[in-house]
């Protein structure tokens, strides 16, 4: 325990020193005169812009809009992705036919679909939610499908030996066995959902953090642009940290599941 604690303290100090070095480097760049003052503002200017953003009530309105669009889009995109993943796993012929298209479209920049989404859903909040859902669908669908495929055969044989229905196979074996890859897909899905919403807000919107970011850039308020970028990074990092804690929680249960798998293997071989 002492060695682990010493390692944690050492890592913490490395993180603190890294942040201090980055801030010092930034300040030296701002004061060197090598860069235009508006492009690389002083850290004090960025901190002041951060304080103004946090104390501004409209910031929290825009933050709420962006979070609502991202969360609703992630929810609907994930539900559709998991449904598609389950369907593809239960039908191998359908999986071989559709999975290549999912992988191909998944590698396409989703911003090319933005004009179509604006035409279908309009310029309001609905198009941003649709963009988030489209962005989140592909990483969640791929993670769900791969998670189902990697389920050990011993669990599937055990379910069949108990004559479980298809629905019980899904709820009792498939979904619990692929929680970890699904959570990984949800983490990726949340990240790309936020990116999708911000890109849509920057393109056309009158609210949200993307709108706030591009408005300050248009007014050449560069310190505010950096401040909002830092706040967006903090928001995304906090969400990712929360999901990683949930993933760690299920990882502990995963170790218990492996013990049960080993027991089932022993029973089936006896």
N, C-alpha and C positions, 0 to 999 in steps of 0.2 A: 504493500500500500504506500509505503514511503517513497519508493522509486517512482510509482505512478504519479504521486502528488508532486514530486520534484519535476517530473517531465511536464506536467500540466502547468506548473509555475514557469518553467523555462519557455514553453510555447507561448504563454501569455505575455511574457516579457518580449519575446521576439515579435509578436504582433504589435505591441505598444511601440517598440523601437522602429518597426517598419512604418507605422503611421506617422511618427514624429519625423522620420527621414523624408517621407513623401511631402509632408507639410513644409518642412524646411526647404526642400528642393523647389517646391512650388513658389514659396515666398522669394527665394533667390532669383528665380526666373522672372517673377513679376517686377523685381527691383533692379534687374540687370540692365534694362533698357534695350534688350535685344528683341523684345516682342512689343507689339502695339498694346498700350495699356488696357484697352477694352477687351482684348482677346485673352490675356492672362492677367486678370485682376488680382489684387493683393488678397491674402487670406482674410484679412480683417474686413475687406469689402464683401467677400462671400459670406462670412459669418454674419455680418450685418443684414445681408439680404435673406439669410436663413431665418434670422430673428423676425424680420418683417413678414416673411411668408407665414411663419408659425403663428404670429399674432394677428394675422388677417383672417377674418371669418370666412371670406369667400374661398380661401384655400381649402378649408374643410368641406365646403360644398363641392368643389371640384374633385377633391379626394374621394368623397362619397360617391360621386357620379362614376368615376373611373373604377372604383372597387365594385360598385353595383354591376356595371357593364361586364367587368372581367369575371365576377363570381357567377352571374346568371349564365354567361356564355360558357364558362367552364362546366357548370352543372349540366346544361343541356347537351353540350358537346360530349361530355363524359358518359352520360346516360346512353346516347346514341352509339358511342364508340364501344361501350361494354356490351350493348345488345348485339351490335354487329360482330364483335369478337366472339361472343357465345355462339351465335348463329354459324359463323365460319368454322368454329371448332367442332360443332355437332354435325357439320356437313363438309366432309373432306373435299368432295367434288367442287362445292361452291367456294371453298377456301382457295383451291388451286386456280379457280377461274377469276376470283375477285381480288385476292391478296396482291398480285402484281400491280394492279391499278391503284390500290391504296398506297403501296410503297412508292409508285411513280409520282402520284399527285402529292404525296407527303413531302417529297423533296422539292416541290415547286414553291417558289416564294408566294405566300398567300396574298400579298398586296396586289397581285395581278387580278384577283377576284373582287377587289374593292369596288370598282365601278359597277360591276354586276350587282353587288350587295346594295349599293346606293340606289340602283334602279328598282330592285325588288322590294327593299325594306324602307326606302326613303332616306332622308338625311338626318333623322332623329336618332334617339338612343337605341332603337331596334337594330339599325344597321351595325352599330358598334358591338352589340351583343351577338349578332350573327357572325361578325368577324372573329370575335373571341371563340365562339363555338366551333367555327371552321378551323381556326388555328389549333385549338385543343384536341379536336377529334383525332387527328392522325397519330400523335405520340401515344395517346391513351389507347387507341384501337390496336396499334402495333404491340404495345406492352401487354394488353389484355390477351391478344391472340398468342403471343410468344409465351406468356405465363401459362395459358391453358395447355399449350403443346408440351411444355416441360413438366407437366404433372406426372409423377412416377406412376408406372403401370400398375404397381401393387395397390395403389389407392383405388384405381379404376376397377381392377379385378375384385377388390374387396367390396366396392359398391355393387357390382354385378352379382357377387355371391350372396348379398343380402337382398337381391331383387329390388333395388331402389328404382323408382320411376325416373324418367328423364329430368323432371323438375327437381326431385330430391338429389339427383346426381349433381345438378348445377349448384344448388344451395348448400349441400352438405359436403361436397368434395371439391368441385371445380373452383368456386369462389373463395373458400377458405385457403385453398392451396396456392392461389395466385395473388394473395393480398399484397405481398412484397413487390412483385413486378408492377402491379397495378398502382401502388403508391408511388413508385418511381415514375410511372407514366403520368400520374396526376401532378407530380412536382414539375415535370417538363411541360405538361399541359398548362399549368397555371402560369409558368414563365412566358410561354409563347402566347397565351391568352392576353396577358398584360401588354406584351409587345404589339399584338394585333390591335388591341383597343387604342393604344397610344398612337399607332400609325394612322388609324382611322380618325382619331380626334385631331391629329396634326393636319390631316388632309382637309377635313371639313367638319367643324363643330364650333359651338359657341359656349362650351363648358367642358370640364374635365382637365386632368393634368396635362394631356397632350396639347389642348387648346391654350392652356396657361403657358406652356413651354414655348410654343411657336409665337404667341402674342408678345412675350418678352423679347424673343429673338428678333421679331420684326421691328420692335421699338429700340433695339440694340441695348437692352438692359442685360448685359452679359452676366453680371454678378447674380442677377435673379435667375438666369438660365442655369448657371452652375448650381445654385441653391435648390432649384426644383429637381434637377438631375440627381443631386445628392438625396433629396427626400424620396424620389422614386426608387433609387437604389436601396434606401433604408427600408421602404415598404416591401419591396420584393424580397430582400434578404430576410426580413422578419417572417414573411409568409413561408419562405423556404425553410427557415429554421423550425417553425412550428410543424410543418409537414415532416421534416426529418425526425423530430421527436416522436411523432406518431408512428413513423416507419420503424424507429428503434423499439418502440413498444411492441409492435407486431413481430419484430425480429426475435424478441425473447420468447414469444409464443411459437415462433417457427422452430426454435430449438426443441421445444417440447413436442412439436409435431413430428420432427425427425425421429425422436425416440419412439413415438407410436408407429412410425413407418417401419423402423427396425423390428419392433415387436410383431407387426403384421407379416413381415418377411419371414421371421422365425416360425410363426404359426403356419404360414402357407407352405413352407418347406418341410415341416414336420409331418 
